[in-house]
Amino acid sequence: MTALLSEAEREAALAALPGWTWDANRNAITKTFRFAEFRTAFGFMTEVALAAERADHHPEWSNVWNRVDILLTTHSANGLTDKDTALAREIEAAAG
């Protein structure tokens, strides 16, 4: 099983992930992405889906028109792990 991040590890990871915030209630990190239109948002989600499949680690997310809300937590560990921060970095790359 993947170990939960310590508070110091979490803070260091968030410092390197602009716009991501800590959700203490879910032991997760979250971010909202906005795009010019639905097509661009959906294309972004497709890239993230492929990265998530490669990592075998999947986000909780929703999409409304040009907005994509993402929450990352490792359910099997009951909280934030390096799997989440690694996927967040890939998500940032997909967002450009």
ZAMARGU-4260 file (C-alpha; in steps of 0.2 Angstrom, whole numbers, plus 5000, padded with zeros to 4 digits):
<rodrens>
0) 5000/5000/5000 | 5006/5018/4997 | 5010/5028/5012 | 5000/5044/5016 | 5010/5060/5014
5) 5016/5069/5030 | 5010/5087/5033 | 5027/5093/5028 | 5027/5082/5012 | 5010/5088/5008
10) 5015/5107/5010 | 5030/5104/4999 | 5020/5096/4985 | 5007/5110/4986 | 5020/5123/4985
15) 5025/5115/4968 | 5007/5114/4962 | 5001/5131/4959 | 4982/5133/4961 | 4980/5116/4970
20) 4972/5117/4987 | 4971/5106/5002 | 4954/5099/5007 | 4956/5093/5025 | 4938/5085/5025
25) 4943/5073/5011 | 4962/5072/5014 | 4963/5077/4996 | 4969/5091/4985 | 4958/5100/4973
30) 4959/5112/4958 | 4947/5120/4946 | 4952/5122/4928 | 4943/5134/4916 | 4945/5134/4897
35) 4938/5144/4883 | 4925/5132/4878 | 4918/5114/4881 | 4928/5106/4867 | 4944/5112/4875
40) 4939/5106/4892 | 4934/5089/4886 | 4950/5088/4876 | 4959/5091/4893 | 4949/5078/4902
45) 4954/5065/4888 | 4972/5069/4891 | 4970/5067/4910 | 4960/5051/4907 | 4974/5043/4897
50) 4987/5049/4911 | 4976/5042/4924 | 4975/5025/4915 | 4994/5024/4913 | 4996/5027/4932
55) 4981/5016/4937 | 4975/5031/4948 | 4959/5040/4944 | 4953/5057/4949 | 4936/5062/4956
60) 4930/5075/4944 | 4916/5084/4936 | 4914/5095/4920 | 4901/5109/4917 | 4904/5118/4900
65) 4921/5126/4901 | 4925/5121/4919 | 4933/5105/4926 | 4934/5102/4945 | 4947/5089/4950
70) 4949/5081/4967 | 4964/5069/4970 | 4965/5057/4985 | 4970/5038/4986 | 4955/5029/4992
75) 4965/5013/4996 | 4976/5023/5008 | 4962/5034/5014 | 4970/5050/5010 | 4984/5060/5000
80) 4999/5050/4994 | 5013/5052/4981 | 5001/5045/4968 | 4990/5060/4969 | 5004/5073/4968
85) 5012/5063/4953 | 4995/5063/4944 | 4993/5082/4948 | 5009/5086/4940 | 5003/5076/4924
90) 4987/5086/4925 | 4996/5102/4925 | 5006/5097/4910 | 4990/5093/4901 | 4983/5109/4906
95) 4998/5118/4898
</rodrens>
